[in-house]
Amino acid sequence: MNIYVGNLPFTTGDQELSDLFSQFGAVQSARVILDRETGRSRGFGFIEIGDEDGHKAIDALNGTDMGGRPLKINEAEARQDRRR
């Protein structure tokens, strides 16, 4: 399952994101999205985790506070091809 994690503190890195979700199961990948020009976090990221563990994580973590910001967590939508 691919999970979108929004409203992340701008200081959050891939490892912190992985650590947050690892309490629910084996994290296959964790990636905070960076701005291409500045290299700074854009405030959101993606987690890949098993389906059952992912649903548990969404239910438990959505709306919880991380660094003073309420996380917005849901199942990621399929990315649409922008190269048309």
Secondary structure as the mmCIF struct_conf table of DSSP 4:
data_model
#
loop_
_struct_conf.conf_type_id
_struct_conf.id
_struct_conf.beg_label_comp_id
_struct_conf.beg_label_asym_id
_struct_conf.beg_label_seq_id
_struct_conf.end_label_comp_id
_struct_conf.end_label_asym_id
_struct_conf.end_label_seq_id
STRN STRN1 ASN A 2 GLY A 6
BEND BEND1 ASN A 7 ASN A 7
TURN_TY1_P TURN_TY1_P1 PHE A 10 THR A 11
HELX_RH_AL_P HELX_RH_AL_P1 ASP A 14 SER A 22
TURN_TY1_P TURN_TY1_P2 GLN A 23 PHE A 24
BEND BEND2 GLY A 25 GLY A 25
STRN STRN2 VAL A 27 LEU A 34
TURN_TY1_P TURN_TY1_P3 ARG A 36 THR A 38
STRN STRN3 SER A 41 ILE A 49
HELX_RH_AL_P HELX_RH_AL_P2 ASP A 51 LEU A 61
TURN_TY1_P TURN_TY1_P4 ASN A 62 GLY A 63
STRN STRN4 ASP A 65 MET A 66
TURN_TY1_P TURN_TY1_P5 GLY A 67 GLY A 68
STRN STRN5 ARG A 69 PRO A 70
STRN STRN6 LYS A 72 GLU A 75
HELX_LH_PP_P HELX_LH_PP_P1 ALA A 76 ASP A 81
#
